[in-house]
Amino acid sequence: MKDIYERLLAAASLRSADGAIRIVSEYEPLAGVGTPLFPPTVKAKETNSAGYLVEPRYVDGNEAQVVLLDQPQSQANRCETALLDAVRRREMFLPHLEMVTESHGIPVRMTNLEAPHRSRDAYFRDSVDGAGTKFDETELGAALRDASSGDLSAYLHLVPSDLAYGVWDSHRKRRIQVKIPRAYRSEMIGIRPLVGVRAAGRVDRLNLAGDTVELTESGWAPSASEKPKKGVRTARMSELGHGMIPPSEGLGGVSVTSVQRSASLSLAQLATLRFGNASQELTAAARALVASIALLGDRLAFSAPALHLRSGVSC
């Protein structure tokens, strides 16, 4: 273990021959090769309709089409969730922010490991402490607010995971905004996708007639005429969860030859982290700590024999 740490300590400051850490894994769909997977959908510019992110890449030296199954932002979120779960199980300690509030009588908690913009999220900016002091005016909030690229000590002490996954303080109107590029990057792709189709529809067991209904004080009733009277509120039956929806063609997922995950930790990015007047030894140790957090998050999130990304994507 000491040998691994010494190697990581040197590598994170580019004082060795190691320039990056790569993790490559290959999966297959849970139901077997060739069975459909359902990637995230996006709105295609050409058709303005839902589609998948498909692009050409080189795979094993040959050009091939690939489909994006899980993008870097999502993969980083999975690592952060895994780290937070380990913290809550008390298996490890990791400094983090936590906002505690209440919405309509329901307790709400959010940490920088869950917030979209991590420690720089607007939820933290708009929070106050028990005495009513705005977060940015508290001792901890001011330390993060006043941090700079030359001194990220506050991030190291309070939210070190932000240094691994990247953060941008874009909500605070400052002349020079703190922007820390991600050091850890991971994605999952499907190789040589064949896009399928499927029919989606709805069958009404009672075969309710008509498409438009009149809204009443007690609920709703079928419209008495094709053209509703003035002043009568109406709604489509489908809006109420009733009626028939004729089957129509939709995206049916993709069939791929294999699923690959590639993750990397940029030691060159870690070497750019500065911590004010800290000594070279402490700076090197801090960079190695950030590297360790990134590697631990990866292993916690992706070391299991199977992965569940979303409905329709398990490998």
C-alpha positions as CSV (number, residue, x, y, z in Angstrom):
1,M,0.0,0.0,0.0
2,K,2.9,2.4,0.8
3,D,4.4,1.8,-2.6
4,I,1.0,2.6,-4.3
5,Y,0.8,5.8,-2.3
6,E,4.3,6.9,-3.1
7,R,3.7,6.3,-6.8
8,L,0.4,8.3,-6.6
9,L,2.1,11.0,-4.6
10,A,4.7,11.5,-7.3
11,A,2.3,11.1,-10.3
12,A,-0.2,13.6,-9.0
13,S,2.5,16.3,-9.2
14,L,4.0,15.0,-12.5
15,R,7.2,14.0,-10.9
16,S,7.2,10.5,-12.4
17,A,6.6,8.8,-15.8
18,D,2.9,8.4,-15.0
19,G,0.8,10.8,-16.9
20,A,-2.7,9.5,-16.3
21,I,-4.7,6.6,-14.8
22,R,-7.1,4.7,-17.1
23,I,-9.8,2.3,-16.2
24,V,-11.3,0.3,-19.1
25,S,-14.2,-2.2,-18.6
26,E,-16.4,-4.2,-21.0
27,Y,-19.9,-5.2,-20.4
28,E,-22.8,-6.9,-22.1
29,P,-26.6,-6.3,-21.8
30,L,-28.1,-8.1,-18.8
31,A,-30.3,-10.2,-21.1
32,G,-27.4,-11.0,-23.4
33,V,-25.6,-9.7,-26.4
34,G,-28.0,-8.3,-29.0
35,T,-30.9,-7.5,-26.7
36,P,-32.0,-3.9,-26.7
37,L,-30.6,-1.2,-24.5
38,F,-32.3,2.2,-24.1
39,P,-29.8,5.1,-24.2
40,P,-30.8,8.6,-23.0
41,T,-32.8,10.5,-25.6
42,V,-32.0,14.0,-26.9
43,K,-33.8,16.3,-29.3
44,A,-32.2,15.9,-32.7
45,K,-31.4,19.2,-34.5
46,E,-32.3,17.9,-37.9
47,T,-35.7,16.5,-37.1
48,N,-36.5,18.3,-33.8
49,S,-37.6,14.9,-32.5
50,A,-36.2,12.5,-29.9
51,G,-33.2,10.5,-30.8
52,Y,-30.0,8.9,-29.5
53,L,-26.5,10.3,-29.5
54,V,-24.7,8.3,-32.2
55,E,-21.3,9.3,-33.7
56,P,-18.3,7.7,-35.5
57,R,-15.2,6.8,-33.4
58,Y,-12.2,4.6,-33.8
59,V,-12.6,1.3,-31.9
60,D,-9.6,-0.9,-31.8
61,G,-8.1,1.1,-34.7
62,N,-11.2,0.8,-36.9
63,E,-13.9,3.4,-37.6
64,A,-17.2,2.4,-36.1
65,Q,-20.5,3.9,-35.0
66,V,-21.0,4.2,-31.2
67,V,-24.0,5.3,-29.1
68,L,-23.6,7.2,-25.9
69,L,-25.1,5.2,-23.0
70,D,-24.0,7.3,-20.1
71,Q,-22.2,10.6,-20.4
72,P,-19.4,12.0,-18.2
73,Q,-21.7,14.2,-16.1
74,S,-23.9,11.3,-15.2
75,Q,-20.9,9.0,-14.5
76,A,-19.4,11.6,-12.1
77,N,-22.8,11.9,-10.3
78,R,-22.8,8.1,-9.8
79,C,-19.4,8.3,-8.2
80,E,-20.5,11.2,-6.0
81,T,-23.6,9.2,-4.9
82,A,-21.5,6.2,-4.1
83,L,-19.1,8.3,-2.0
84,L,-22.1,9.9,-0.1
85,D,-23.6,6.5,0.5
86,A,-20.3,5.3,2.0
87,V,-20.1,8.4,4.2
88,R,-23.7,7.8,5.5
89,R,-22.8,4.2,6.2
90,R,-19.9,5.6,8.2
91,E,-17.4,3.6,6.2
92,M,-15.4,6.7,5.4
93,F,-15.1,10.4,6.2
94,L,-15.3,13.0,3.5
95,P,-15.8,16.7,4.2
96,H,-18.9,18.0,2.5
97,L,-21.6,20.7,2.7
98,E,-25.1,19.8,3.7
99,M,-28.2,22.0,3.4
100,V,-31.1,21.1,5.7
101,T,-34.5,22.7,5.2
102,E,-38.2,21.9,5.0
103,S,-40.7,22.2,2.1
104,H,-44.4,21.9,2.8
105,G,-43.6,20.1,6.0
106,I,-41.3,17.6,4.3
107,P,-37.6,17.5,5.4
108,V,-35.2,18.3,2.6
109,R,-31.4,17.6,2.6
110,M,-28.9,18.3,-0.1
111,T,-25.1,18.0,-0.1
112,N,-22.5,19.3,-2.6
113,L,-22.2,15.6,-3.7
114,E,-25.8,15.9,-5.0
115,A,-26.3,19.5,-6.0
116,P,-26.1,20.2,-9.8
117,H,-23.3,22.8,-9.3
118,R,-21.8,21.1,-6.3
119,S,-20.6,23.5,-3.6
120,R,-21.2,26.5,-5.8
121,D,-24.9,25.7,-6.3
122,A,-27.5,28.4,-5.9
123,Y,-29.2,26.4,-3.1
124,F,-26.2,26.9,-0.9
125,R,-25.8,30.5,-2.0
126,D,-29.4,31.2,-1.0
127,S,-29.2,29.4,2.3
128,V,-28.8,30.9,5.8
129,D,-27.4,29.5,9.0
130,G,-29.3,29.2,12.3
131,A,-28.7,32.8,13.1
132,G,-30.0,34.0,9.7
133,T,-26.6,34.8,8.3
134,K,-26.3,34.2,4.5
135,F,-24.1,31.3,3.6
136,D,-21.5,33.4,1.7
137,E,-21.1,35.6,4.8
138,T,-20.4,32.7,7.2
139,E,-16.8,31.8,7.9
140,L,-17.0,28.6,5.7
141,G,-19.0,30.2,2.9
142,A,-16.7,33.2,2.7
143,A,-13.7,31.0,2.5
144,L,-15.1,29.2,-0.5
145,R,-16.3,32.5,-2.0
146,D,-12.9,34.1,-1.7
147,A,-10.9,31.1,-3.0
148,S,-8.9,31.5,-6.2
149,S,-7.0,29.4,-8.6
150,G,-3.8,30.2,-6.7
151,D,-5.3,29.1,-3.4
152,L,-7.9,26.3,-3.3
153,S,-7.2,25.4,0.3
154,A,-10.9,26.1,1.3
155,Y,-12.0,23.6,-1.3
156,L,-9.5,21.0,-0.1
157,H,-10.6,21.4,3.6
158,L,-14.4,21.7,3.0
159,V,-15.3,20.1,-0.4
160,P,-12.3,18.1,-1.7
161,S,-14.5,16.1,-4.1
162,D,-15.2,19.3,-6.1
163,L,-11.5,19.3,-7.0
164,A,-11.9,15.9,-8.6
165,Y,-15.2,16.3,-10.4
166,G,-14.8,20.0,-11.3
167,V,-16.8,23.1,-10.4
168,W,-17.6,26.5,-11.8
169,D,-18.6,29.4,-9.6
170,S,-20.8,31.0,-12.3
171,H,-23.6,32.3,-10.1
172,R,-21.5,34.9,-8.2
173,K,-20.8,38.0,-10.2
174,R,-17.1,38.2,-9.8
175,R,-14.5,39.6,-12.3
176,I,-12.5,36.4,-12.1
177,Q,-14.7,33.3,-11.4
178,V,-13.3,30.1,-9.9
179,K,-13.5,27.4,-12.6
180,I,-11.9,24.1,-11.8
181,P,-11.9,21.6,-14.7
182,R,-12.7,18.0,-13.9
183,A,-9.8,15.7,-13.3
184,Y,-11.9,12.5,-13.5
185,R,-13.8,11.6,-16.6
186,S,-15.8,8.5,-17.5
187,E,-18.3,7.5,-20.1
188,M,-20.1,4.4,-21.3
189,I,-20.8,3.7,-25.0
190,G,-22.4,0.9,-27.1
191,I,-20.4,-0.3,-30.1
192,R,-21.9,-0.6,-33.6
193,P,-25.5,0.2,-32.6
194,L,-28.5,-0.8,-34.6
195,V,-31.5,1.4,-33.7
196,G,-34.7,-0.4,-33.2
197,V,-38.4,0.7,-33.2
198,R,-41.3,-0.2,-31.0
199,A,-45.0,0.5,-30.9
200,A,-46.3,2.5,-27.9
201,G,-50.0,2.9,-27.2
202,R,-52.7,2.5,-24.5
203,V,-55.8,0.3,-24.4
204,D,-58.8,1.5,-22.3
205,R,-60.3,-1.6,-20.7
206,L,-63.8,0.1,-20.6
207,N,-63.4,1.3,-24.2
208,L,-64.6,4.8,-23.2
209,A,-66.0,6.7,-26.1
210,G,-65.1,10.2,-27.2
211,D,-62.0,12.2,-26.9
212,T,-63.1,15.4,-25.1
213,V,-64.8,15.5,-21.7
214,E,-66.5,18.2,-19.7
215,L,-65.1,19.0,-16.3
216,T,-67.7,19.1,-13.5
217,E,-67.7,19.8,-9.8
218,S,-67.7,16.1,-9.1
219,G,-65.1,15.1,-11.7
220,W,-65.8,14.8,-15.4
221,A,-68.4,13.6,-17.8
222,P,-68.5,12.7,-21.5
223,S,-69.2,15.8,-23.7
224,A,-72.9,16.0,-24.6
225,S,-72.1,17.5,-28.0
226,E,-69.2,17.6,-30.4
227,K,-68.8,21.3,-29.7
228,P,-68.9,22.1,-26.0
229,K,-71.0,25.0,-24.8
230,K,-69.4,28.3,-24.0
231,G,-68.2,28.6,-20.4
232,V,-67.9,24.8,-20.0
233,R,-64.4,23.7,-19.1
234,T,-63.2,20.7,-21.1
235,A,-60.2,18.5,-21.2
236,R,-58.9,15.7,-23.4
237,M,-59.6,12.3,-22.0
238,S,-55.9,11.4,-22.3
239,E,-55.0,14.2,-20.0
240,L,-57.1,12.5,-17.3
241,G,-55.4,9.1,-17.9
242,H,-58.4,7.6,-19.7
243,G,-59.3,6.8,-23.3
244,M,-57.5,5.0,-26.1
245,I,-54.1,5.9,-27.5
246,P,-53.5,4.2,-30.9
247,P,-50.2,2.5,-31.1
248,S,-47.5,4.6,-32.9
249,E,-43.9,4.0,-33.8
250,G,-41.3,5.1,-31.3
251,L,-37.7,4.6,-30.4
252,G,-37.0,1.0,-29.6
253,G,-33.6,1.1,-28.1
254,V,-30.4,-0.1,-29.7
255,S,-28.7,-3.4,-30.2
256,V,-24.9,-3.3,-29.8
257,T,-22.0,-5.7,-30.1
258,S,-20.6,-4.7,-26.7
259,V,-20.7,-2.0,-24.0
260,Q,-17.5,-0.3,-23.0
261,R,-16.7,2.0,-20.1
262,S,-13.6,4.1,-20.2
263,A,-12.5,6.3,-17.3
264,S,-9.4,8.5,-16.8
265,L,-7.9,10.6,-14.1
266,S,-5.8,13.4,-15.5
267,L,-2.7,13.8,-13.4
268,A,-1.8,16.9,-15.4
269,Q,-5.0,18.6,-14.2
270,L,-4.2,17.6,-10.6
271,A,-0.8,19.1,-10.9
272,T,-2.4,22.5,-11.6
273,L,-4.0,22.6,-8.2
274,R,-2.5,25.3,-5.9
275,F,-3.0,25.7,-2.2
276,G,-1.6,29.1,-1.3
277,N,1.6,29.1,0.8
278,A,1.5,25.4,1.5
279,S,4.8,23.6,1.2
280,Q,5.7,21.4,-1.8
281,E,5.2,18.3,0.4
282,L,1.8,19.4,1.6
283,T,0.8,20.4,-2.0
284,A,1.8,17.0,-3.3
285,A,-0.1,15.2,-0.6
286,A,-3.2,17.3,-1.3
287,R,-3.1,16.4,-4.9
288,A,-2.6,12.7,-4.1
289,L,-5.7,13.0,-1.7
290,V,-7.9,14.4,-4.5
291,A,-6.7,11.5,-6.8
292,S,-7.5,9.0,-4.1
293,I,-11.0,10.4,-3.8
294,A,-11.6,10.1,-7.5
295,L,-10.3,6.5,-7.6
296,L,-12.3,5.6,-4.6
297,G,-15.5,7.0,-6.1
298,D,-14.9,5.1,-9.3
299,R,-14.4,1.8,-7.4
300,L,-17.4,2.3,-5.2
301,A,-19.7,3.1,-8.2
302,F,-18.4,0.7,-10.7
303,S,-16.7,-2.3,-9.1
304,A,-19.9,-4.4,-8.8
305,P,-20.5,-7.3,-11.2
306,A,-23.5,-5.5,-12.7
307,L,-24.6,-1.9,-13.3
308,H,-28.0,-0.4,-13.5
309,L,-27.9,3.0,-15.4
310,R,-31.6,3.6,-15.9
311,S,-34.8,1.8,-17.0
312,G,-33.8,-0.4,-19.9
313,V,-30.1,-0.2,-19.3
314,S,-28.5,-2.8,-17.1
315,C,-25.2,-4.5,-17.8
